[in-house]
Amino acid sequence: MSPLSGISSGLPGIMPRTDLMPSQVAPLPAPSELGKPQEIGPAQPAGGDSFATMLGHMVSDINAQQNFATQSVNALQSGQNVPLHQAVIAMEEANVSFQLMVEVRNRLLESYQEIMRMQI
């Protein structure tokens, strides 16, 4: 058994999401169509999700990471067979993810405030 095999079992936001890749990747144009202008339609969100849905998924993934870190620490404190390094890694990943979410929120608020300051 690999030492890293237990890490990805409870960390949903760490491993790349491969479930979206095959169906969401646009096929490459044929070589004969490379020079032709393409029609541009209305803007569609990537993956068909709205921005609010994407933020909701991000918050739920971070919440899952926080819950996993809490469970790891509780299991470690109760004397279960949880490696110390796995609990510390889970806590740090949850911390970094939360800090990223806070920075995204701050940038969104700054953008909104900048838009509100614009004169029409």
Backbone torsions as a table, in degrees:
resi	resn	phi	psi	omega
1	MET	NA	133.7	-178.3
2	SER	-75.9	144.3	177.5
3	PRO	-63.4	-24.6	-178.1
4	LEU	-91.9	-2.7	-175.2
5	SER	-67.7	-29.3	-178.5
6	GLY	-83.4	-12.3	-175.1
7	ILE	-71.8	-44.2	-173.5
8	SER	-79.4	-5.0	-174.4
9	SER	-66.6	-33.7	-175.8
10	GLY	-121.8	13.3	-177.2
11	LEU	-112.3	90.2	-173.9
12	PRO	-70.2	-27.1	-174.7
13	GLY	-91.3	-2.3	-173.8
14	ILE	-88.7	-44.8	-177.2
15	MET	-79.5	144.5	179.5
16	PRO	-64.9	145.0	-179.4
17	ARG	-81.4	106.8	-179.8
18	THR	-90.4	-9.7	-179.0
19	ASP	-71.2	-20.5	-179.2
20	LEU	-93.2	-21.9	-168.9
21	MET	-63.8	-53.3	-174.2
22	PRO	-64.5	-39.3	-175.8
23	SER	-84.0	-20.6	-174.9
24	GLN	-96.6	-11.8	-178.0
25	VAL	-80.4	126.4	179.2
26	ALA	-74.5	138.3	179.3
27	PRO	-68.2	149.8	178.0
28	LEU	-71.6	144.2	178.9
29	PRO	-69.7	153.7	177.3
30	ALA	-65.8	152.3	-178.8
31	PRO	-57.7	-30.1	-179.8
32	SER	-72.8	-18.0	-177.3
33	GLU	-98.8	1.1	-175.2
34	LEU	-65.5	-34.9	-177.8
35	GLY	-86.7	-8.8	-176.5
36	LYS	-81.5	142.0	174.9
37	PRO	-69.7	143.5	-179.9
38	GLN	-102.0	147.7	176.2
39	GLU	-76.9	138.2	179.1
40	ILE	-108.8	119.7	-179.6
41	GLY	-96.9	-169.4	177.6
42	PRO	-64.5	147.5	-177.5
43	ALA	-66.5	129.3	177.1
44	GLN	-112.4	136.3	176.8
45	PRO	-63.3	147.6	179.3
46	ALA	-61.3	129.0	178.7
47	GLY	76.3	4.1	179.6
48	GLY	79.5	0.5	-179.6
49	ASP	-91.7	146.8	175.3
50	SER	-81.1	169.9	179.9
51	PHE	-63.6	-39.8	179.3
52	ALA	-64.4	-38.2	178.1
53	THR	-66.1	-41.1	178.8
54	MET	-62.3	-43.7	177.8
55	LEU	-64.5	-38.6	177.6
56	GLY	-62.0	-41.1	177.4
57	HIS	-65.6	-39.7	179.7
58	MET	-62.6	-44.5	-179.8
59	VAL	-65.4	-40.3	-180.0
60	SER	-69.3	-35.1	176.2
61	ASP	-65.4	-40.7	179.1
62	ILE	-68.2	-37.3	176.3
63	ASN	-63.1	-40.3	177.9
64	ALA	-64.1	-39.4	177.4
65	GLN	-64.9	-40.8	178.1
66	GLN	-62.9	-42.8	179.7
67	ASN	-64.6	-41.6	178.9
68	PHE	-63.8	-41.2	178.4
69	ALA	-63.6	-41.3	178.5
70	THR	-63.6	-43.1	178.4
71	GLN	-64.2	-39.3	179.0
72	SER	-63.4	-44.3	-179.7
73	VAL	-67.3	-42.4	178.7
74	ASN	-63.1	-40.4	178.4
75	ALA	-66.0	-38.8	178.1
76	LEU	-64.8	-42.1	-179.4
77	GLN	-68.5	-31.3	-178.7
78	SER	-84.0	-0.5	174.8
79	GLY	90.1	11.5	177.5
80	GLN	-71.8	167.2	-176.5
81	ASN	-81.1	72.3	177.1
82	VAL	-118.4	123.3	178.8
83	PRO	-63.4	140.2	-178.9
84	LEU	-59.9	-42.1	-177.7
85	HIS	-64.5	-32.8	178.8
86	GLN	-68.3	-39.3	178.2
87	ALA	-67.0	-41.1	179.6
88	VAL	-67.0	-41.8	178.5
89	ILE	-62.8	-43.1	179.0
90	ALA	-61.9	-40.9	178.7
91	MET	-64.8	-42.8	-178.9
92	GLU	-68.7	-38.7	177.6
93	GLU	-64.3	-41.0	177.7
94	ALA	-65.4	-38.9	179.3
95	ASN	-64.7	-46.8	-179.6
96	VAL	-64.7	-40.4	178.5
97	SER	-63.2	-40.7	179.4
98	PHE	-66.7	-40.7	177.6
99	GLN	-62.9	-38.6	176.5
100	LEU	-62.7	-43.5	179.4
101	MET	-62.2	-40.4	179.3
102	VAL	-65.0	-40.3	178.3
103	GLU	-66.4	-39.4	176.3
104	VAL	-62.0	-43.2	177.9
105	ARG	-61.4	-43.5	179.6
106	ASN	-62.0	-42.3	179.5
107	ARG	-66.4	-38.7	177.6
108	LEU	-64.5	-41.8	178.4
109	LEU	-65.3	-41.0	177.5
110	GLU	-62.9	-40.5	178.5
111	SER	-64.0	-44.0	179.1
112	TYR	-62.2	-44.1	179.8
113	GLN	-64.6	-37.0	177.3
114	GLU	-65.1	-40.6	177.6
115	ILE	-64.8	-40.0	-179.6
116	MET	-67.9	-26.3	178.2
117	ARG	-79.7	-14.0	-178.6
118	MET	-66.4	139.9	177.4
119	GLN	-92.8	140.6	-178.9
120	ILE	-97.6	NA	NA
